[in-house]
Amino acid sequence: MTMIRGSLTKIKNSKAVQLLNRWKVPHLLVPAAVIAFVYRQGHKEFKSIDWGTTLHSIREMKISSLALLLAFAFLSVAVIGGYDLIIRRHFRLPIPAGTIFRYAWIANTSNSVIGFAGIAGAGLRTVLYRKWDIPMPTIAASIAFLSTMTISGLSLMAWAGLFGWLPMGSVLRVHPWIRWVVWGDALILPGLLLLQRSRLLAKWFRRQEKSPMDWGTIGTTVGLSVLEWTMAGMTFWLTANLLLPGLPLSEGLGVFTVAAITGLVCMAPGGIGGFDLTALLGLHLLGHSSGVAAAVLVLFRLSYYLIPWLVGLVMAAVEFTLLGRRKPETVGAPDLGYVLNPWQKLWSGPEQGRAIGEIGAWSLGKLVFAGGFVLLLSAATPRLLIRLRFAEELLSTPLLRLSHQLSVVIGLLLIVLSWGITHRVKPAFGWTIALLAAGSIFTFTKAFDYEEALFLLGVCVMLWVSRRHFYRASSPYGAEHAARWGFVTLVIAFAYIYVGIGTRPGLLNAVGPWPSTASQFAVTAVMALSVCWLVLVMVLLFRPMRRIGKGRSIFAALGGKVHIPYTRRKDRLVVVGEPEGDPRHIGKAMEDFRRFADRYSLTVEFGDFGAAAEEGDNGDV
């Protein structure tokens, strides 16, 4: 036994396993396996999708119908915020109801799009709750409560399907393996009820009290979970009913329930892959074409997942830039911010040098990434014919072609620059502002796509409001980063070509300068890749970071009063000797050194010098 344990420890600590863990490979294996299995079961339906028909079906929808769908989807997403209101009452959290609802929207929408097994939502809630000085045990207990009870409603709907109250029979007959998945999900609810009432786990949910969870809280949470999944299913049905008139509500809820259970098993964000393929199978078995069924899935993903997530990103960016709770220790400091109205705060921003916070910077980075993605998608997919004709009559052919090509170039560059925005790099901020403004102009002139232009301008305004928070000169960036982003842009360029070819209807072959063949899309993609890779190489060669800590260096802190020897190791600045200078200033010198390191997104590492610094700081006057 000892030998086996030792062998397992060696395997766990091996470089290969550590590399796999670093790239999150184990977390991706289960979702990939489930998606591959589901795809194998329904690959014929997937291959029969006509993506041109799919996009055409979406573009032909009325604005009023889309607005109704989006409003109902937002209402469905808002229902999920009820969980946080329950834990606010149960754990007596000192957070206003409106604030905790905003936190819930940020965490839930991000978890639905990028969260594996709830990790993203848990991390965001931890950061947001810590702003209110809530103890970690209480945060952990609340997250554990949410993680276990949010799927109880889907389990109850699984029982409804097994008893025939929700029609699932067609899918279960054609694919019997799904029946086992549904049974497994149905058994989750009784298991959760037993766990919640057990004294063994009571300390997790009652803050170390020994009494089990009260039935009132359990019943309220299960009821809210049923409401959450029912509202999500009704959003799916409403989406399908707009494209497939006459679809009964019971049939829509049945398909959604089976698909949601399959998506839950794959543990991917939003059940992506498993949910979509199963829903496609279900709609196809009901007699609907694969192209229109795919349009239902695309529109559902946009209305229930992506657009609410973008709203959540804006909320997160505002939360960590313009908002924030005033700490008691800062009350004595002179502060005139309370006399400013919201408009003045919007354009002046917080004081210089104040950190935006990792969540806020991350949110802005993802908004920039989304802006680049929108530009590429707009360039790859066909536009409304009336806009194309009008653009041809008003603008010259070379200008239209140039606008299309530059939209692709700017889209790829924005995707790369999103990394710099996430790390609060000032040069990346300047380039991003310029490219967002240019991208909005070019996407408008190429086919009068005002929707995409307004989105880009909105992201540009969000960045401009946060401009004083971008203070770093650079961030760790080496050959590995350049290669990684080069690979990412290559994959995205191939996706642009694939989407462009698959969604171009034949009627566009005779319309204007827009690409319609594989070679035309490839030429545009190669040009965009060339510009993007040239930028990656230039940043690698001329980055300011390259000169920081090369060999043994000396940092002159406090205008030369203290000299700190250091060297650089990857993303750290390591103090390699005793600071020289007045001992009274060592503490402040170390703070100066930390600010210097933070300017390049580096962390400071030192051993016994930390104690010396604290002593020097206490003696400073």
N, C-alpha and C positions, 0 to 999 in steps of 0.2 A: 504493500500500500504506500509506504514511504517512497519507494522507487517511482511508482506511478505519479505521486504528487510532485516529486522532484522533476520528472520528465515534463509534466504539464506546466510547471513553473518556468522551465527552460524554454518551452515552446512559446509561452506567453511573453517572455522577455526577449525573444529573438528579434532581430532587426526586421525580418520579413513581416512578422505579426505586428510589430510597432508601426511599420510603414502602412500596413493595411488599416490599422486603427486610426492613423493620422489622416488617411484619406476617407475615413468613415465607410470603408468597404463592408464590414460586417453589418452595419445598419442598413445597407442597401440590398443585401443578399435576399432577405425575405420578401420585400416588395418586388424585387426583380423576378424572383421565382414565381410568385403568385401571378404577376402580370404576364409572364411568359406562358404559364399554364392556361390562363384565361384566353390569351391570344390564340393559343393552339386550338382551343375549343371553338373559337368563333372567327378564325382568320378569313374564312370565305366572305362573311358579311363585311369585315373590315376592308378587304381588298376591293369589294364592289362599290365602295363609296366614291361618288363623283364630287370632288371637293369644289369644283366650279358651280355645280348645282347647289351645294351647301351654302356657299357664300352668296349666291344669287338669291336664295330663299331668305336669308337674313336681311340683305339690302332692300328687298322688296317690301319689308314690313313697314307699317305706318309708324310715324313718330309717336302718335298717341298710344299705340299698343306697346311700344318699347318703354315709354314713360310709365305706363301702368305696371308693366312687368318689373321695372327697376324699383318703383315705389313699394311694391309688394315684397320684392327680394330684400330691400332695406328693412322693412318691418320684420321679416323672418329672421334676419341677422340680429336685429335689435332684441328679439326675444331671448337670445342666448345670454344677453347681459343680465338676465334674471338670476343666473347662478351666482354671480358676484354679489348681487343684492342679498341673496340668501346667506352667503358666508359672511357678509358684512354684519347682518343681524345675529347670526349664530355665534361668530367669534368676537362680536362687539368691536369691530374695527373702527378707528376714529377717522374715517374718510367720508366726506359728503357723498350723498347718493349720486348726484350728477357726476362727480369726479370719478367714482368707482365704475359708473356706467361707461364713461369715456375710456377708462383703463380696460374694461371688458371688451370694448369694441377693438381697441388696438391689439390686445392679446389674442382674441378669438379669430379675427380676420387673418392675422399673420400666421397663426397656428394652422388655419385651414389651407393656406397656400404653401408655406415652407416648413411646417412643423412635422417631424417624424415622431409618431407615437406621443404627441403632446409636449415634446421637449421645448419647442419655441414658445408656446403659450405659458408654460411653467416659468421659463427664464424671464420673459417679459413681465409677468406678474410679480416675480421676485424683485426685479429692479424698480418697478413702479410702486409697489407696496413699501419698499425700504425707504422711499422718499418721505414716508410718514412715520419713520422710526418704529415700524412694527417688528417685533422680535422674529427671528428666523424660525423658531419652533412653531409659532402661530402661522407663519406663511407656509411652512412645509405641511402643516396639518390641513390648511385650507386647500392647498393644491392637491393633496392626497384625496381629500373629499371630492373635489371636482373631477379628478381623473377617474374615480371609480363610478360615480353616479351619473355622469353625462350620457352614458350609453344605455342606461336602464330603459329609456323610452323606446329605443330601437329594438331592444330585446322583447318588450311588450308587443311591438308591432310584428315581430317575428312569430310570436304566439298567435296573433290574429291571422297571419298568413297560413300557419300550419293547421288552424281550425277552419280555414276556408272563408274567413270574413274578409280577407284581402286576397284578390285573385293572383296567385303565383303559380297555378298549376301548369300553365303552358311552358314556362321556363324550367320548372322542376322536372317535367316529363321528358323534355328534350335533353336536359343536362342533369342527370340524377345526382351528380356529385355536389351540386349546389344545395341539395336537401340536407346533407350532413353539415354544411356551413350554417344553414339557417337554424338547425337544431342546436348547434354549438352556441350560436348567439342567443337563442331563446333561453338556454340554461343559465345565461349570465345573470339575469334578474333575480332568480331565487338565490343564487350564490352571493350576490351583492347584499341582499336583505339579511342573509345569515351573518355575513361579515360585519355589516353595520350594527347589528344587534349583539354581537359577541363582545364579552368583556375583555377579551384578549386585545382587540383593536380599539377599545373605547378611548384609551389615552391619546390616540392619534386625533380623534374627532371631538373630544371634550376637554382639550387642554389639560391632560393628565388627570382628569376626574375619572373615577372608576365606573360611573354609571354608563350604560350603553346609550347609543344615539336615540333620541326620542322619536316616536312614530310621526309626530307632526312635521318635523324637519324632513324625515325620510319621505313621507307622503307628498309634501310640497315639491321636493326635488324631483321625485319620479314623475309627478304631474307636469312639472316644467319640462322635463326631458321629453315626455310624450308630445307636449305642445311644440317643442323645438323641432323634433323630427317630422311631425305632421305639417308644420309650416314649411319646412324645407321640401317635403314631398308635394305640398300644394304649389310651391314655387316651380318645381319640376313639371307638375301637371299643367300649370298655367302657361309655362313656356311651350310645352308640347301642344297645348290646345290652340295656341296662336298660329302654329305651323301645321298642326294636324287637327283641324276642326272636327268636333264630334267625339273626341277621345273621352270616355267616361272617367270621372274622378277616381273611382275605385280601381280601374285598370292602371291609371297613372300612379296612384299610391302603391299598388302592388309591384309594378316594375321598379319604382324608386326604392322600395324597401329591400327587395332582393339585391339590387345594385349597391345600395348603401352597406348592406351586410358584407358583400364581397369586398367592397372598398375598405371596410373596417379591418378585414383579415389581412389585407396587403400592407397595412400600417404606413402607407405613403400619404403625403399631404393631401387632404381632401379626398382620399381614396382614389387618387388619379390612376388611371390605367384599369384597375379592377372595376371600379364603378362604371367607367365609361363603356368598357367592352361589354359588361353585363347588361347595362341599360340599352346598348345598341342591339344586343341579342333579343332582349325583351320586346322592344318596339318593332323589330323585324318580324318576330313571331306573331305580333298582332296585325301583320299585313302591311306595314308601312315600309317605304323604300329606305335603303341605307343612307342615301344622300340627305333626305329630309330628317331622318333620325339623327344623323351627325350634326345637322344644323341645330336641332333641339339641344344636343349636348354642348355645342360650342356656345350657344346663347345662354344656357343655364350656367355654364362655368363663368361666363362674363358677368352676368347679373348677380349671381349669388356668391361668387368667390373673388374674382379679380377686381371688379369696380369697388366693392366694399373694402377690399384690401388696400386699394389706392387711397381711399378716404381715410383708412386707418393709418397709412403712412403719413398723410398730411397731419392727422391728429398727433401722431408721435413726434413729428418734426416741430409742430407748434408747442407741444408739451415741454420739449427740452430746449426751446429757444426763447419763446415769448412768455411762457407760463412758468410755474414753479412755486413751491411753497417756501415762504420766507422763514428761515431758521430763527429761533429765539435769540441766538447770539449775535445776529446781524441787526437787531432792532436798534441798538445804540448808535450804529454808524449813520452818518448823514445820508439820507436817501430821499430824493424828490420824485422817485418813480411813481409814487401813488397819486401824484397830482396830474400825471399825464393821461390823456384819454387814449383809448385803444388805437386810434389812428396814428397818434404820435409815437406810441410804443412800437407800432408796426414798422414804421420807417426809420426810427432811430435805433431800435434793437437794444439788447442788453449791453452792459458796459464792456469796454475793450478788454480782451484777454480772458473773459469768462468762458469756461469750457462748455461746449454745446452738449456734451454727454454722448456716450457711445450709441445709445438708442436713437437719438435725434440725428446724428451724422449717418448712421446706418439707414435710417428712413429716407433721408435726402438722397443718399447714394442709390437706393432702390428706385426712387422716383426718377432719377436721371437714367438709370438702366431701363426703366419702363418707357421713358421718352425715346431712347434709341430703338427699342423694340417696336414701338408704335411707328416710327419712321420707316423701318425696314418692312414691317407688315403692310403699311400703306403703299409702299413702292412695289411690293410683290403681288398684291391682290388687285383685281380689276376695279375700276371706279365706275360710278354711275355714267351711263352713256351720254346723258344730256349735259353733264359737266364736261365730258371729254370733247364733245362737239363745240361747246361754248368756248373752251380753252383754245381749241384749234383756230377758231375764228378770231379770237381776240389777241393771242400771242403767237409769236413766230415759232416755227418748228425747232430751230436750234435752241431757243430758250427753254422750251418744254423738255427737250431731251436733256439739256444741262441740269435743269431743276430736278429731274428724276434721278440722274446719276449722283448729283451732290446730296440728295436726300439719303441715298444708300451710304455714301461716304460718311456723312455726319452721323447717321444712325450707328454705324460701327464705332466711330470715335466716341460717341456718348456712352456706349456700353463699356468701353475701356476706361473712360474718364470717371465712371461711377466709382471705381476703386479709389481714385484720388479724393473724391468727395467724401466717401466713407471715412477716410483717414484725415479729413480736414486740411488738405494741402491747398495752400493759397493759389499757386499757379494753376492747379486743376480747376479751381473755382472760376478764375478769369476765363479760361478756355471754354469751360462748360457754359457760362453765361452767353458768351459770343456764339457758340455752336447752337444753343437752344434758340436764340433769336434768329440766327440764319436758317436753322431747320424749319422754324415756323413759317418763314418767308418762302422757302423753296417748296415745302409740301403744299403750301397754298397756291403757288403759281403753277405747279405741275398739273393740277386738276381741280383747283379750288376746293381742296380738302380743309375746310375751315374747322372741322371737329378736331383733327389732329393738331392743327396750328394753335387752337385755343388751349389744348392740353399742354403743349410745349411751353406756351407763354405762361400758363399757370405754374408749371414747375420752375420756370425762370424767375417768377415773382417770389416763390417760396425760397429760392436760393438767395435772391437779392435781399430779402428781409433778414436772412441769417448771415449776411456777408461778413460781419465783424467777428464771427466765430471761426472763420477759416484763417488761421494764423501760422500754420506749419509751413516751413520752407520745403520740406520733402518728407518721404516716408521710406522705410526699408524696401528696396526694389532692386532685385538682382536678375541674373540670367534665368533663374528658375521662374520668377514672376513673368518675365517677358515671354518665355516659352509657353507658360500656362495660358496667358492671354492670347498669344498667337494661335494656340490650338482652339481656344474658345471662339475666337473670331472666325477661324476656318470652318468650324462646325456651323456657326450661325450663317456664314456665307453659303454653305451647301444647303442649309435649310431655306434660305431666301430663294435659291434657284429652284429647289423642289416645290416650294409653295407657289412660286411664280408660274412654273410650268403646269402644275396641277390645277390651278384656279383660273387660267386664262381661257375664257370662252372663245370659240372660233371667230365670232363677229369682230373681235378686237384686232384680228390680223390685218384688217383693212382700215383700221382707224389710227391715224396719226403716228407719232414717233415712239409710242410706248412699246417696250419689248414684248414679244409674244412667242419667241422660240427659245430653245435651250441655249443656243449660242449667244443670243442677245443678252439673256440674263447672266450668262457666264462672263461675258465681257465686262458688264457693269460690276459684277461681284469681284472679279480679278482686279479691276481698277480700285475699288474700295479697299480690298485687302492690301494692295500695294501701298496705298497711302497710310493705312492703319499700321502695317508692320514697320514702315519707315519711321513713324512716330514712336513706336515701341523701342526701336533700336536707338533713335536719337535720345530718348529719355534715359535709356540704359547707359549711353556713353557720356552724357553731359549732366547727369543728375548731381545736385549739390551733395547728396549723401556720400558720393564716392570719395570725397576729401575728408570726411569726418572720421577721426580715430584710426587713420591709416598708420599702423605701427604705434609706438609709444608717443603720446601727445600730452600737451600741457594746456589746461584750461585756466585762463586768467579771470578769476571770479571777482566780482565787486570792483571792477575797474583796475584789477591787478593787485588788490590787497592780499588775496590768497591765491596760490597756484595749486591746482589739483592735477596730478598725473593720472592719465587714464588710457585705455585702449578699447577698441571696439571688438565685440564678439557677436556676430550676427545682428540681432536687434537689441543688443544691450551695450551700454557704456560701462566698463568695469574700471573702478578706481584701483590702481595698481601700486600706490604708494601713499605715504603720509602727506596730507596737505601741508603746504608750507606758507606761513604767514602768521598774522596775529591770531592767537588761539581764541580771542573773544569773537572773531568774525567767522569762525569755521562753520558754525551752524547756518548762518545766512549765506555763506559761500556754497554750502551744499544745496541749499534751496535754489540758488542761482544756477548751479550745475544741473539740477533737475529740470529747471525751466529750459535750459539749453538743450538737454536731451529730448524733452517733450516737443521742442520746436522741430525736431526731426523724427518724431514718433518713436523714440527709443526709451528704454527704461534703464535706470541706474542700478548698478549692483556693486556692493562693497561689503567688506567683512567687519572688522573691529572699528573701522573708521566711523560707522554709524553711531557707536557709543560716544566716541570723541566729539562727533558733531553735536550730539545732544548736550554734552557738557559745555561745549563752547557756546552753544546757543543760549544756555541758561545764564552764562556769565556776560552775555552781550548787553550793552546799555544803549 
